[in-house]
Amino acid sequence: MSSRRVERVRAWLAEQDLGALLVSSAPNVRWLTGFAGEGMLVVDNGALICTDSRYRVQSCEEAPGVECAADGGHLEQAIARLAACGAARVGFEAPHLSYANWQKLAEGLEGVELVPCGDEIRRLRAVKDTGEVKLIERAASVADEAFGQWRAALEPGISEREAALELERLMVLGGAEKPSFEIIVAAGPNGAKPHARPGPRTIDVGDLVVVDWGAQVEGYCSDCTRTLLVGEVGEKQRAIWEAVREAQLAAIDAAVAGAKCAAVDAVAREALRGEGWEREFSHGLGHGVGLQVHEQPTLSQRSEDVLAPGMVVTIEPGVYIDDWGGVRLEELVLVTEQAPRVLTHAPYDL
């Protein structure tokens, strides 16, 4: 357990006049304790992992020094601890606790005020410490290496699905626990769908191929996108690729500590507007990455977030044209006290 992280949560509880917090988000439990199994966490004057007998050994290995209850249901054990701690006001993670479990919580803690809380721990997770950054860098390195091998062997005639499975295989062989999300390989017109799923379509000569992939190492994720061309590059393909790359580079330069995320998003849109492609950029510029591949902050037109040192974010502008295809380029960037530092290093050439 990171005692410093738990103390930050306790300090927040004191500010909110809460005696305890029920943590039900699995990534939040892992961030606070190191425990990656199923269960909940009660933070009061101490910390109690509430799991079951399947995870008794795992919880001891992953969260040494943290008290663990593993002899009943997760919620039932949490309720028992919350009742015993005597807190008059107990917070719960409203975005993560189901209504059915809230009902059980209310019945088990009759007379206790249950206070719905936002995703405060997820907000705290947005700023990574040195150890977290190193794990994200390791994940990025594994993904980069696998992509280099995969790209060198890529040939026309293979299906999107086969290509995605091969990239996953190379990442796992290279040290990843698993991909950090379902790999996207979108060829030709499928590239116009930002979240295309690999299917039976074959990769043919003349196709632009959008490849979005990442590795997970010790729970931490990477995220990267490249767009490749199979065969000779057409004039329109190169023009759009270069426009997206220029927008990305401008946004990376703007991703400095203290910058408003909406302003960084605007830099990329302005660059694409100058080339006539802003309307075809249909999603936000990026997002935080850590124990989850989508974390705070959010870089978009509507975001109210501000970049701070230690945040790891994606910068991923794209242009998508129906029935033609798309181009997306993505880097993973660490916000520092000085210039932004790019953590992904997969090759860029078409």
C-alpha positions as CSV (number, residue, x, y, z in Angstrom):
1,M,0.0,0.0,0.0
2,S,1.2,3.5,-0.8
3,S,0.6,5.1,2.6
4,R,1.1,8.5,1.0
5,R,-1.8,7.8,-1.4
6,V,-4.1,6.7,1.4
7,E,-3.2,9.7,3.4
8,R,-4.2,11.9,0.5
9,V,-7.6,10.2,0.5
10,R,-7.9,10.6,4.3
11,A,-7.1,14.3,4.0
12,W,-9.9,14.6,1.4
13,L,-12.3,12.8,3.7
14,A,-11.5,15.2,6.5
15,E,-12.2,18.1,4.2
16,Q,-15.6,16.6,3.3
17,D,-16.4,15.8,7.0
18,L,-16.6,12.0,6.1
19,G,-15.5,9.3,8.6
20,A,-14.9,6.6,6.0
21,L,-15.1,5.9,2.3
22,L,-16.2,2.7,0.4
23,V,-14.0,2.3,-2.6
24,S,-15.6,0.0,-5.2
25,S,-13.7,0.9,-8.4
26,A,-11.1,-1.9,-9.1
27,P,-8.4,0.5,-10.5
28,N,-8.8,2.8,-7.5
29,V,-8.4,-0.2,-5.1
30,R,-5.3,-1.2,-7.0
31,W,-3.9,2.3,-7.0
32,L,-4.3,2.6,-3.2
33,T,-3.2,-0.9,-2.2
34,G,-1.6,-2.8,-5.0
35,F,-4.3,-5.4,-4.9
36,A,-5.4,-6.4,-8.4
37,G,-8.1,-9.0,-7.6
38,E,-11.8,-8.6,-7.1
39,G,-13.0,-6.8,-4.0
40,M,-13.7,-3.4,-2.3
41,L,-11.7,-1.2,0.0
42,V,-12.8,0.6,3.2
43,V,-10.7,3.6,4.0
44,D,-11.3,4.9,7.6
45,N,-8.6,5.3,10.3
46,G,-7.0,2.3,8.5
47,A,-7.6,0.4,5.3
48,L,-9.4,-2.9,4.8
49,I,-9.5,-5.0,1.6
50,C,-12.8,-6.8,1.4
51,T,-12.4,-9.8,-0.9
52,D,-13.0,-13.6,-0.8
53,S,-11.1,-16.8,-0.3
54,R,-10.1,-16.9,-4.0
55,Y,-7.9,-13.9,-3.4
56,R,-6.6,-14.5,0.1
57,V,-3.1,-15.4,-1.0
58,Q,-3.0,-12.8,-3.8
59,S,-4.0,-10.0,-1.5
60,C,-1.2,-10.9,0.9
61,E,1.3,-10.9,-1.9
62,E,0.2,-7.8,-3.6
63,A,-0.8,-5.7,-0.6
64,P,1.5,-6.7,2.2
65,G,0.7,-4.8,5.4
66,V,-2.9,-4.1,4.4
67,E,-5.6,-5.7,6.5
68,C,-7.7,-8.1,4.5
69,A,-11.1,-9.7,5.1
70,A,-11.6,-12.8,2.9
71,D,-14.3,-14.8,4.6
72,G,-17.5,-13.6,3.1
73,G,-19.1,-11.4,0.5
74,H,-17.2,-8.3,-0.5
75,L,-19.9,-5.8,0.3
76,E,-21.0,-7.7,3.5
77,Q,-17.5,-7.5,4.9
78,A,-17.3,-3.8,4.0
79,I,-20.6,-3.1,5.7
80,A,-19.4,-4.9,8.9
81,R,-16.2,-2.7,8.9
82,L,-18.1,0.5,8.3
83,A,-20.6,-0.3,11.0
84,A,-17.7,-1.1,13.5
85,C,-15.8,2.1,12.7
86,G,-18.6,4.2,14.1
87,A,-18.5,6.9,11.3
88,A,-21.6,9.1,11.2
89,R,-21.1,10.0,7.5
90,V,-19.8,7.5,5.0
91,G,-18.9,8.3,1.4
92,F,-19.3,5.9,-1.5
93,E,-18.1,6.1,-5.1
94,A,-21.4,7.1,-6.9
95,P,-20.0,6.4,-10.4
96,H,-19.0,2.8,-9.5
97,L,-21.5,1.5,-6.9
98,S,-24.6,-0.2,-8.4
99,Y,-28.0,0.7,-7.2
100,A,-28.6,-2.8,-5.8
101,N,-25.4,-2.6,-3.8
102,W,-26.3,0.9,-2.6
103,Q,-29.6,-0.6,-1.3
104,K,-27.7,-3.2,0.6
105,L,-25.3,-0.6,2.0
106,A,-28.2,1.6,3.2
107,E,-29.9,-1.4,4.8
108,G,-26.8,-2.5,6.6
109,L,-25.8,0.9,7.8
110,E,-29.2,2.2,9.1
111,G,-28.8,5.5,10.8
112,V,-25.5,6.3,9.0
113,E,-25.6,9.1,6.4
114,L,-24.4,7.8,3.0
115,V,-22.8,10.5,1.0
116,P,-22.5,10.1,-2.8
117,C,-19.0,11.1,-3.9
118,G,-17.6,11.8,-7.4
119,D,-14.5,10.1,-8.8
120,E,-12.1,11.8,-6.4
121,I,-9.5,9.0,-6.4
122,R,-9.5,8.9,-10.2
123,R,-8.8,12.6,-10.1
124,L,-5.8,12.0,-7.7
125,R,-4.6,9.2,-10.1
126,A,-4.3,11.8,-12.9
127,V,-0.9,12.9,-11.7
128,K,1.6,10.0,-11.8
129,D,4.5,9.5,-9.5
130,T,8.0,8.4,-10.7
131,G,7.3,4.7,-10.3
132,E,4.1,4.9,-12.3
133,V,5.8,6.8,-15.2
134,K,8.5,4.2,-15.4
135,L,5.8,1.4,-15.7
136,I,4.0,3.4,-18.4
137,E,7.4,3.8,-20.2
138,R,8.0,0.1,-20.0
139,A,4.6,-0.6,-21.5
140,A,5.3,1.8,-24.3
141,S,8.7,0.2,-25.0
142,V,7.2,-3.3,-25.2
143,A,4.5,-2.0,-27.6
144,D,7.0,0.0,-29.7
145,E,9.3,-3.1,-30.1
146,A,6.4,-5.4,-31.1
147,F,5.1,-2.8,-33.6
148,G,8.5,-2.6,-35.2
149,Q,8.6,-6.4,-35.7
150,W,5.0,-6.5,-36.9
151,R,5.4,-3.7,-39.4
152,A,8.5,-5.3,-40.9
153,A,6.6,-8.5,-41.6
154,L,3.3,-6.9,-42.8
155,E,2.2,-7.9,-46.3
156,P,-0.9,-7.4,-48.4
157,G,-3.5,-10.2,-48.2
158,I,-3.6,-10.6,-44.5
159,S,-6.9,-9.8,-42.8
160,E,-7.3,-7.0,-40.2
161,R,-8.2,-9.6,-37.6
162,E,-5.1,-11.7,-38.3
163,A,-2.9,-8.6,-38.3
164,A,-4.3,-7.6,-34.9
165,L,-3.8,-11.0,-33.4
166,E,-0.2,-11.1,-34.6
167,L,0.5,-7.7,-33.0
168,E,-1.0,-8.9,-29.8
169,R,1.1,-12.1,-29.9
170,L,4.3,-10.1,-30.4
171,M,3.5,-7.8,-27.4
172,V,2.8,-10.7,-25.1
173,L,6.0,-12.5,-26.2
174,G,7.8,-9.2,-25.6
175,G,6.7,-8.9,-22.0
176,A,3.2,-7.5,-22.0
177,E,0.5,-9.0,-19.7
178,K,-2.0,-8.3,-22.4
179,P,-3.0,-5.5,-24.8
180,S,-4.2,-2.4,-22.9
181,F,-7.3,-2.4,-25.1
182,E,-8.7,-4.2,-28.1
183,I,-6.2,-3.5,-30.9
184,I,-7.5,-1.5,-33.9
185,V,-6.3,-2.4,-37.4
186,A,-8.6,-0.6,-39.8
187,A,-7.7,-0.8,-43.6
188,G,-9.0,1.3,-46.4
189,P,-12.6,2.7,-45.8
190,N,-12.6,1.1,-42.4
191,G,-10.1,3.8,-41.3
192,A,-13.0,6.3,-41.3
193,K,-14.3,4.7,-38.1
194,P,-12.2,5.9,-35.2
195,H,-13.0,2.8,-33.1
196,A,-13.2,0.3,-35.9
197,R,-12.9,-3.4,-34.8
198,P,-10.6,-5.7,-36.8
199,G,-12.6,-7.8,-39.2
200,P,-12.3,-10.1,-42.2
201,R,-11.3,-7.3,-44.6
202,T,-7.9,-8.0,-46.2
203,I,-5.2,-5.3,-46.2
204,D,-4.7,-4.5,-49.9
205,V,-2.1,-2.6,-52.0
206,G,-3.1,1.1,-51.9
207,D,-4.8,0.9,-48.4
208,L,-4.2,3.4,-45.6
209,V,-4.1,1.3,-42.5
210,V,-4.8,2.8,-39.1
211,V,-3.2,0.9,-36.3
212,D,-4.0,1.7,-32.7
213,W,-2.4,-0.5,-30.0
214,G,-1.0,-0.6,-26.5
215,A,0.6,-2.9,-24.0
216,Q,-0.2,-3.4,-20.3
217,V,2.8,-4.0,-17.9
218,E,2.2,-4.5,-14.2
219,G,-1.3,-3.0,-14.6
220,Y,-0.1,0.2,-16.4
221,C,-1.1,0.9,-20.0
222,S,0.4,2.5,-23.1
223,D,-1.5,3.8,-26.1
224,C,-0.1,4.7,-29.6
225,T,-1.4,5.0,-33.2
226,R,0.3,5.0,-36.5
227,T,-1.2,5.2,-40.0
228,L,0.6,3.1,-42.7
229,L,0.3,2.9,-46.5
230,V,0.6,-0.4,-48.3
231,G,2.2,0.4,-51.6
232,E,2.9,3.7,-53.2
233,V,1.6,6.9,-51.5
234,G,-1.1,8.9,-53.3
235,E,-1.1,12.7,-53.3
236,K,-4.3,13.0,-51.2
237,Q,-3.1,10.3,-48.7
238,R,0.2,12.1,-48.2
239,A,-1.4,15.5,-47.9
240,I,-3.8,14.4,-45.2
241,W,-1.1,12.4,-43.3
242,E,1.2,15.4,-43.2
243,A,-1.6,17.7,-42.1
244,V,-2.4,15.4,-39.2
245,R,1.3,15.1,-38.3
246,E,1.7,18.9,-38.2
247,A,-1.4,19.2,-36.0
248,Q,-0.1,16.6,-33.7
249,L,3.4,18.2,-33.4
250,A,1.8,21.6,-32.7
251,A,-0.4,20.2,-30.0
252,I,2.5,18.3,-28.3
253,D,4.4,21.6,-28.1
254,A,1.3,23.2,-26.4
255,A,0.9,20.4,-23.8
256,V,2.8,22.2,-21.1
257,A,2.1,22.4,-17.4
258,G,-0.7,24.9,-16.7
259,A,-2.2,24.7,-20.2
260,K,-5.9,24.3,-20.4
261,C,-6.8,21.0,-22.1
262,A,-9.4,22.7,-24.2
263,A,-6.7,25.1,-25.4
264,V,-4.4,22.3,-26.4
265,D,-7.2,20.7,-28.3
266,A,-7.8,24.0,-30.1
267,V,-4.2,24.1,-31.3
268,A,-4.7,20.9,-33.2
269,R,-8.0,22.0,-34.6
270,E,-6.5,25.3,-35.8
271,A,-3.7,23.5,-37.6
272,L,-6.2,21.2,-39.4
273,R,-8.4,24.2,-40.2
274,G,-5.5,25.8,-42.0
275,E,-5.3,22.7,-44.2
276,G,-9.1,22.4,-44.7
277,W,-9.6,19.3,-42.6
278,E,-10.9,20.5,-39.2
279,R,-14.5,19.3,-39.9
280,E,-13.2,15.8,-40.4
281,F,-11.5,15.7,-36.9
282,S,-14.5,14.3,-35.1
283,H,-13.3,13.4,-31.6
284,G,-11.3,14.9,-28.7
285,L,-7.6,15.3,-29.0
286,G,-6.6,12.9,-26.1
287,H,-7.0,11.6,-22.7
288,G,-5.0,10.5,-19.6
289,V,-3.4,7.1,-19.5
290,G,-2.4,5.0,-16.4
291,L,-4.0,2.0,-14.8
292,Q,-6.7,2.5,-17.3
293,V,-6.2,3.4,-20.9
294,H,-8.8,6.2,-20.5
295,E,-8.2,8.3,-17.4
296,Q,-8.3,12.0,-16.5
297,P,-7.5,14.5,-17.8
298,T,-9.6,14.8,-21.0
299,L,-8.3,16.9,-23.9
300,S,-11.3,18.1,-25.8
301,Q,-13.3,21.2,-26.8
302,R,-15.5,20.9,-23.7
303,S,-12.8,19.9,-21.2
304,E,-12.3,22.0,-18.0
305,D,-9.2,20.1,-17.1
306,V,-5.7,21.8,-16.7
307,L,-2.4,20.0,-17.4
308,A,-0.1,19.5,-14.4
309,P,3.4,18.0,-14.1
310,G,3.2,14.2,-13.9
311,M,0.1,13.8,-16.1
312,V,0.5,11.3,-19.0
313,V,-1.8,12.1,-21.9
314,T,-2.3,11.1,-25.5
315,I,-2.1,13.5,-28.3
316,E,-4.1,11.9,-31.2
317,P,-5.6,14.1,-33.9
318,G,-7.3,12.4,-36.9
319,V,-9.0,13.0,-40.1
320,Y,-11.8,10.7,-41.2
321,I,-13.5,10.6,-44.6
322,D,-16.5,8.3,-45.2
323,D,-16.0,5.7,-47.9
324,W,-12.4,6.7,-48.2
325,G,-10.6,6.1,-45.0
326,G,-8.8,7.9,-42.2
327,V,-5.5,9.0,-40.7
328,R,-4.8,9.1,-37.0
329,L,-1.4,9.7,-35.3
330,E,-1.0,9.3,-31.6
331,E,1.8,9.8,-29.1
332,L,1.9,9.3,-25.3
333,V,3.2,12.4,-23.7
334,L,4.5,13.2,-20.1
335,V,3.7,16.7,-18.9
336,T,6.8,18.0,-17.0
337,E,7.9,21.3,-15.4
338,Q,9.8,21.9,-18.7
339,A,9.0,20.7,-22.2
340,P,6.6,17.8,-22.8
341,R,8.4,14.4,-23.1
342,V,7.2,11.9,-25.6
343,L,7.1,8.3,-24.3
344,T,6.2,6.4,-27.4
345,H,8.8,5.9,-30.2
346,A,7.3,3.7,-32.9
347,P,8.4,4.6,-36.4
348,Y,6.4,7.2,-38.3
349,D,7.3,6.9,-42.0
350,L,4.4,5.8,-44.2
